[in-house]
Amino acid sequence: MTWSATLPVSVTGQVPNVVVVNPRLPARDLAELIALAKAKPGGLTYASQGIGSNGQMNAEMFRLATGISFVHVPYKGSAQAVTDLVGGQVDLMFDNLPTVLEHIRGGQLRALAITSASRSSLLPEVPTVAEAAIPGFDSSAWFAVLAPRATPPELLAKLERAVTGVLTQPATSAKLTAAGVTVAAAGSAELAGRIERDRRIWSEVIAKAGIAIE
């Protein structure tokens, strides 16, 4: 199913990525990582969940904004990528916060920055990319409810109210927050705007970075 075959109902939540490095890498913050990458062009490797993944897109947007270069090592999902990052086979990664949170808390990975516009309540001491290096940098994986394009307007409105009602329940919000998801009970208009914004941003990143699905 394509976007053109659907109608927006509501955003439900979002998860920021976090820039994580192997602790042996001599970079304790984002400024040091950028300086290290500039001193060793192409000398650092970053893992991703695969070609065209959210992790690669974030890393390439970061690379384009800073003018650094590093080598992309794509995996088939996060599990092996994180394992190799912990083991030192690769240097850094942009991954969803819940996926690497326990590794950060356990000291196996070092968190340098959060990719969303605001800090995460789960890692309040970790600055955002915008704070640390690139003003305006804002990227999160987000989730939403869509409906078939033929859905009647009155049913769409009912769905939107129902989704918002569930998300604003304290128990639901608490469970999602504990899992690393920021609740975002935003309606159809905001979802439509977010889709168009992200299509524009990521189309530009794909073109400039030369990303091609193999």
N, C-alpha and C positions, 0 to 999 in steps of 0.2 A: 504494500500500500504506500502511495506517495503522499506528500503534503497536500497536493492539489485535490486529493480524494477525501480529505478530512476537514473538519471544522474544529477550532480551538474551544476547549471547555474551561480548563483551569490549570495553572501551574500548581504542583503539589509540594515540591521541595527541591532543594539543591544541595550539592556536596562540593566543597572546594577541593582543588588539588593542593598538594603540598610539595614543595621542592625539598627532596631528601637526598642526602649524600652518604656514602660510606664514611664512617667516623675517621678512617685513616686518611681521607682526603684533607689536605691542609687548607680548608676553607670553613671558617666558623660562622660566616654570615654571607649574605648575597653579594656584598661588595667584594669580599675576598674571592668568591667563586668567579665573578666576572673578571677580576684582575688576573686570576690564575688562568682562565680560559684565554685571555688576551695575550698572556705571556707564553702560552703554549698552544698556538692555533692548531686546531684539529687534534690536540693531544688528549682531550677528555672524551669519554664515552657516556652517552645517556641511553638508558633503557626505556622502552615503551611497551604498551600492551599489544602493539601491532601497527602496521602501516595504516595511517588514517585514523588512529585511535585518539581519544581525548588527550591522552598523555603526550603523544607526538605533536598534536596541534598546539598544546600549551607550550611545549618546549621550543617549537619552531617560532611561535609568536614572540617568545622571550628572546630567542636568538636574533631574530630580525630587529627587535627593538634595541638590543644592546650592541649589535655588530660583531658578536663573537662567533666562533665556529667550534662545533664539536661533532663527534661521530655518532650517528644514530644506530642503535642495536635493537631492532624490533623483535619482540617475542610473541607468542600466541597466548595472550592473557597476562595477568599480573603475577600469578603465583611464581613461575620460574624466574621472571624478571626480578622480583623482590628477593628471591633466594640468591640470585647471582649478585645483586647489589649488596646484600648483607655479606656475601662471601668475598666481595672485592673484585669480581670479574668485570663489573662496570662501575662507573664513578658516581652517577647521579640519576635521578628519575623524577618525573612529575607524575604523581599517582594520587588517586582519591584518598582523602584523609582516613576514612575508616579502614582501608586496606592496610595501611602502614602504621596506624596509631600505636599498636602494641609494640612494634619494633622500635618506634621512637621512644616510648616510655621505658622500654627495656634497655635502651642504649645501643641497640644494634644499628640504628640509623640516626643521623642528625638532621633535624628539620631546620631549614634556613628561612623559608617564607611560605605564606599562604597565598593562593592565587586569587581569592575572592576580594571584593572591595573592603570587607571588614574582617577583623581577626576572628578566629574560631574560639568559642567558649571552651572547647576541649584542649586547646593549646594557646591560652591567652598571652603567653610570653613570646610567642612567635609572631613577628611582624608580617604584614602583607607585602607582596611584591611591590605594590604601589608606594608603600611607606619606605621600603628599603632601597628601591632602585629605579622603578619605572612608574612615574605618576600616571594615573589613569588605567593602569593594568587591572583588569577585572575579568576573571573567567571561572566558571563553575560548571560542573555537570549538573543538569537539571532534569526533573521528571515532570510529566504532565499527563492530563487526560484529554484525549481527542475523541471525536465522534465522526461517524460517516457523514459525508457532505449532504446526504439526503435527509439528515435528521431535522425534524420540524423545529422552528425557533422556540416554541413553548417547551419542548422537551429538552432542548439545549439549556434553557434558563433553569429548568428544574434540576438538571444534572449539575450545573454550576453551583446552585444553592446547596445541593446534597454534599458535593465534594468539600465545599467551604465549611459546611457544618461539621463534617467528620474531622477535618484538619484542625479546627479551632477547639476541639474538645481537649481539655488538659491532659487526659491520659494518652491520647494519640500523640499530642505534641511532645510529651515527656519521653515516650518510647522512641520517637524519631530522632529527637535531640540526642538521646543517649547513644543512638547508633551512628551519630555523626552527620545526620541530615538536618539541614536548616529548613524548618517549615516555611513554605511560601504560598499561602492560600490566596493566590492572585487569580483574578477572573479571566474571562475570554479575551478581553481587550488587551490586557497586559501580556497574555500568552502570545497573541498574534504579533504584537510588537517585538517580543523577545525572539520569536522565530525569524522574523525579518532581519532583526539586528544581527543575530548569530549567522544567518546565511550570508550577510554582507561581510562580516568580519572574517569568517572562516574561508569564504571564497577568495578573499584577498590573500590570506595566509597561504592557502593551497597554491595559488598562482605564483606568489613570490618565492615560496620555498620549493616549488617544483614537485609537490607531493603527487604521486600517482599510485592508484591501487593496482597491485599486481595480480 
